[in-house]
Each structure stands twice: as structure tokens, then as C-alpha cells.
Amino acid sequence: MTGFAPDRIRVLDLEGVKDKAEFMDRCVRDLELPDWFGRNWDALFDVLTDVSFWPDGSDQALLLSVVGWRAYAAARPEEWETALDVFSDAVDRRRDRNPRLLVALTLGGSDHPPSETTG
């Protein structure tokens, strides 16, 4: 993948998401999906692999940066595992095609407040 870089970035912010319905609502909002999006795992796979849903000008790759995901992953591990499978399968489907899809799980700090220290 030398010299390969995304030319479009989308952020999927899962902060505060508690279940699959909220996850899918965030996908609609953050990925700017149409109202008729099916809000299920198969529909998510379809939009991630169909470049007609991607932002205009994505010639090299689309980077989907997933942020605020850790609380959802901890609260709904089976749903989160399914989401990871969908992301992985979509990336695999676009691997040898242009534009490519890249998905990054952004860590961005702790989900826990810093502990107090005494000095």
C-alpha cells in the first residue's frame, strides 16, 4: 500500500450510542445516508461497498474514522462484533478496487475520567 492515501474522510461518531438502532441512526447522520437506508447490517455493508453513496471525488479511497465506540462495544459486545465484521467485510470487498475503503477505530483517549492524584 505504498503511496496510498485516502482522499475523502468521514467520521462516524458513536459517542452516547447505546444500541443497534442508535448505531444505525448515527450511520445515517454521519455518513449522510438517504432516509430509505434499511438500518440493518446488510444495508450498512451495501452502502459501504457501493461507491455511489460515497462523497463526490473519492478517487483513491474513503477513510471511515470511527470515534467514541468503546462504550458501545462494552455495552453491546455482540452487536459491536457484528459491526466489526461488516466493516472488515466491506474493506475486503473494496480491497482490489478503486476507490478503496479504509476503516479506522480511533482511540482518542480514555473512556474513563482521569483519576485524581495527590501531590
DABEL-V104489 format. One record per residue. N is the residue number from 0. RES is the residue in three letters. PHI is phi in whole degrees, -180 to 180 (* if undefined). PSI is psi in degrees with one decimal (* if undefined). Layout:
n:res:phi:psi
N:RES:PHI:PSI
N:RES:PHI:PSI
This chain:
n:res:phi:psi
0:MET:*:25.7
1:THR:-61:134.2
2:GLY:72:14.4
3:PHE:-103:125.0
4:ALA:-144:146.8
5:PRO:-69:146.7
6:ASP:-109:-2.6
7:ARG:-141:141.8
8:ILE:-129:135.7
9:ARG:-125:142.0
10:VAL:-112:125.7
11:LEU:-104:106.0
12:ASP:-96:110.7
13:LEU:-99:10.5
14:GLU:-55:124.8
15:GLY:84:-3.7
16:VAL:-71:131.6
17:LYS:-115:-16.3
18:ASP:-157:177.8
19:LYS:-61:-40.1
20:ALA:-60:-43.8
21:GLU:-68:-36.7
22:PHE:-58:-48.6
23:MET:-67:-36.9
24:ASP:-62:-39.1
25:ARG:-66:-37.5
26:CYS:-60:-43.9
27:VAL:-60:-48.4
28:ARG:-65:-54.3
29:ASP:-78:-29.1
30:LEU:-96:1.3
31:GLU:55:50.3
32:LEU:-85:155.1
33:PRO:-69:158.2
34:ASP:-59:-28.4
35:TRP:-82:2.1
36:PHE:-52:133.3
37:GLY:-68:-12.7
38:ARG:53:45.1
39:ASN:-142:170.5
40:TRP:-64:-40.0
41:ASP:-63:-41.6
42:ALA:-65:-38.0
43:LEU:-64:-44.7
44:PHE:-57:-45.2
45:ASP:-60:-44.5
46:VAL:-73:-29.2
47:LEU:-72:-24.6
48:THR:-103:-8.6
49:ASP:-101:107.6
50:VAL:-65:-13.4
51:SER:-67:-17.7
52:PHE:-91:-8.8
53:TRP:-81:159.9
54:PRO:-61:145.4
55:ASP:-57:142.7
56:GLY:90:6.4
57:SER:-79:87.7
58:ASP:-93:-34.0
59:GLN:-98:-56.7
60:ALA:-166:154.3
61:LEU:-109:127.9
62:LEU:-102:121.2
63:LEU:-102:110.3
64:SER:-98:116.8
65:VAL:-98:118.8
66:VAL:-120:159.2
67:GLY:63:31.3
68:TRP:-93:-18.2
69:ARG:-65:-38.4
70:ALA:-66:-40.7
71:TYR:-64:-43.9
72:ALA:-60:-39.6
73:ALA:-73:-38.6
74:ALA:-76:-33.2
75:ARG:-133:67.4
76:PRO:-60:-35.7
77:GLU:-69:-41.8
78:GLU:-64:-42.4
79:TRP:-63:-40.4
80:GLU:-60:-40.4
81:THR:-64:-42.8
82:ALA:-60:-43.2
83:LEU:-62:-40.3
84:ASP:-62:-41.9
85:VAL:-63:-46.8
86:PHE:-59:-47.3
87:SER:-63:-45.4
88:ASP:-64:-38.1
89:ALA:-67:-41.6
90:VAL:-62:-45.0
91:ASP:-60:-41.4
92:ARG:-63:-36.1
93:ARG:-93:0.5
94:ARG:-54:-45.3
95:ASP:-104:20.7
96:ARG:-126:152.1
97:ASN:-109:138.3
98:PRO:-77:151.6
99:ARG:-84:163.4
100:LEU:-114:132.2
101:LEU:-123:137.3
102:VAL:-124:127.6
103:ALA:-123:128.7
104:LEU:-90:109.3
105:THR:-85:127.3
106:LEU:-78:-54.1
107:GLY:57:29.9
108:GLY:103:176.5
109:SER:-80:149.6
110:ASP:-84:-2.2
111:HIS:-113:142.9
112:PRO:-64:150.4
113:PRO:-63:144.6
114:SER:-78:151.5
115:GLU:-76:141.9
116:THR:-119:149.5
117:THR:-107:147.9
118:GLY:-124:*
